[in-house]
Amino acid sequence: MNKMTTDMVPLLKDALTCFEKGISSKIKTECQQELEKKDPDGVRMRLREENQRLRKEMAEMKEHYERRISELTEQLDRVHHSATSAESGSGAQVLSKEQVEKLIEDKFKQMR
């Protein structure tokens, strides 16, 4: 009887594993069916994917505009420097950096 019991242990382990897999599969199937009842068209999943896509696009846009703002700020500094170093007797009006920034800001507001 002892020999028979030790021979049956692997079979019982296999049977238990198969039973657990069956239970697990059944639970997954039931959960999936429950989700499909609550969200038959997969709307939540599509919304989640769309949300992730939009977040990625927003991050890319933010990075692009931060780079562009940095470039424009550098240009503004160069223009201001060259304008202040130009001779004032040329008849051209020399604006302060703040005045130039205000003009640019007003122009952006108009473009929106």
Sequence and secondary structure as in RCSB ss.txt:
>XXXX:A:sequence
MNKMTTDMVPLLKDALTCFEKGISSKIKTECQQELEKKDPDGVRMRLREENQRLRKEMAEMKEHYERRISELTEQ
LDRVHHSATSAESGSGAQVLSKEQVEKLIEDKFKQMR
>XXXX:A:secstr
 HHHHHHHHHHHHHHHHHHHHHHHHHHHHHHHHHHHHHSTT HHHHHHHHHHHHHHHHHHHHHHHHHHHHHHHHH
HHHHHHHHHHS GGGS     HHHHHHHHHHHHHHH 
